[in-house]
Amino acid sequence: MFAAGCRELQAGSLCSPENHMTTRWTRKDLLGLRELSAEEINFVLETADAFKQVGTREIKKVPALRGKTLVNFFVEPSTRTRTSFELAAFRLSADVINISATTSSLTKGETLKDTARNLEALHADILVLRHSSAGAPQFLANRLKASVINAGDGAHEHPTQALLDLYTIREHRGKIAGLHVAIIGDILFSRVARSNIFGLLKLGARVTLVGPSTLVPREFEKLGVEVSYKIDDVLPKADVVNLLRIQHERQRREYFPGLGEYIRLFGLTKERAKLLKPDCLIMHPGPINRGVEIDSEVADGLQSVILDQVTNGLAVRMAVLYLCGGIAA
């Protein structure tokens, strides 16, 4: 049934979530990858395949969410994620409203719950939420009939970023199982790292975390990953390197060793990049701090798939909205 739906999407014929939904996806919300099964993750990636094909057509819109309203509610700043969700909703023919914390009644003391329930009273069908507090999407999902999509909550999870990272790895390497993925940088405060860890392990990858001991505590080994503080030992063995920026806004000064020391010990410099396998993928969720976690020449080099991640984010977020939006109907 799903394959037929993909063909209809690619052909541009009328489709709706109700016609092509299967029992493989039954969630109205996407709150994190920790709660998803490997089958569910793969199903989202397969759905994204169809939507990526739609993006290559002259007419890039499908009517899958026609008549539905999506609210982008971003309490924290965002460029890629918010724009990607907005464009994904437009391509699915949904109506879109963008709200930021500074333009909402949160500045007047209104609670997050009251703001969201007022939006639902205006018949919002899907709420995409980015919030500084871990658990905020779960809090709303438990109280709203509308579908809630987590666009990043504190240092907890960022599921759609991890899904697009998984999609990009699979697209370039043909598989995820058996690959060695190194995630380098600020792991402790990174929601991207946590979602990637959950997704990669469930799909059979080997994961090594690299960074200063203050930002990569051994506690992470309990999740089933390896921890290393010697980047030069890890790079030659990696099939994928995913670099993370330092989350200065979430950490105290004592967590960070100093900019010069960090670059010397953990930065992917032009010289250090020579340690990588020729087919090793270089990834970064953005925004990039050029000259800190990665040199510009490396970020723009042939092994970099950073812009592919951005492109794939659109297809993945279309898939997520399509699946969750259909369940919430």
QUITACOR-V869540 format. One record per backbone hydrogen bond with DSSP energy under -1.0 kcal/mol. NH is the residue of the N-H (numbers start at 0). CO is the residue of the C=O. If there is no record, write none. Layout:
NH/CO + NH/CO
This chain:
4/0 + 5/1 + 6/2 + 7/3 + 8/4 + 9/5 + 10/6 + 11/7 + 12/7 + 19/15 + 20/16 + 24/21 + 29/147 + 40/36 + 41/37 + 42/38 + 43/39 + 44/40 + 45/41 + 46/42 + 47/43 + 48/44 + 49/45 + 50/46 + 51/47 + 52/48 + 53/49 + 54/50 + 55/52 + 56/53 + 61/90 + 64/91 + 65/62 + 67/64 + 69/94 + 70/125 + 71/96 + 72/127 + 73/98 + 74/129 + 82/78 + 83/79 + 84/80 + 85/81 + 86/82 + 87/83 + 88/84 + 89/85 + 90/86 + 91/87 + 92/89 + 93/88 + 94/67 + 96/69 + 98/71 + 100/73 + 103/100 + 106/103 + 107/104 + 108/105 + 109/104 + 114/110 + 115/111 + 116/112 + 117/113 + 118/114 + 119/115 + 120/116 + 122/119 + 123/118 + 124/68 + 125/68 + 126/146 + 127/70 + 128/148 + 129/72 + 130/151 + 135/132 + 138/134 + 139/135 + 140/136 + 141/137 + 142/139 + 143/139 + 146/124 + 148/126 + 149/29 + 150/128 + 152/156 + 153/130 + 155/152 + 161/157 + 162/158 + 163/159 + 164/160 + 165/161 + 166/162 + 167/163 + 168/164 + 169/165 + 170/166 + 171/167 + 172/168 + 173/169 + 177/203 + 178/175 + 180/205 + 181/239 + 182/207 + 183/241 + 184/209 + 186/184 + 187/214 + 189/186 + 193/189 + 194/190 + 195/191 + 196/192 + 197/193 + 198/194 + 199/195 + 200/196 + 201/197 + 202/198 + 203/200 + 204/199 + 205/178 + 207/180 + 208/225 + 209/182 + 210/227 + 214/211 + 215/211 + 219/216 + 220/217 + 221/218 + 222/219 + 223/220 + 225/206 + 227/208 + 232/229 + 234/230 + 236/233 + 237/234 + 238/179 + 239/179 + 240/280 + 241/181 + 242/282 + 243/183 + 247/245 + 249/246 + 254/251 + 255/252 + 261/257 + 262/258 + 263/259 + 264/260 + 265/261 + 266/262 + 267/292 + 268/266 + 272/268 + 273/270 + 274/271 + 275/272 + 279/276 + 280/238 + 281/302 + 282/240 + 290/293 + 291/288 + 294/267 + 298/294 + 299/295 + 300/297 + 304/281 + 308/304 + 309/305 + 310/306 + 311/307 + 312/308 + 315/311 + 316/312 + 317/313 + 318/314 + 319/315 + 320/316 + 321/317 + 322/318 + 323/319 + 324/320 + 325/321 + 326/322 + 327/323
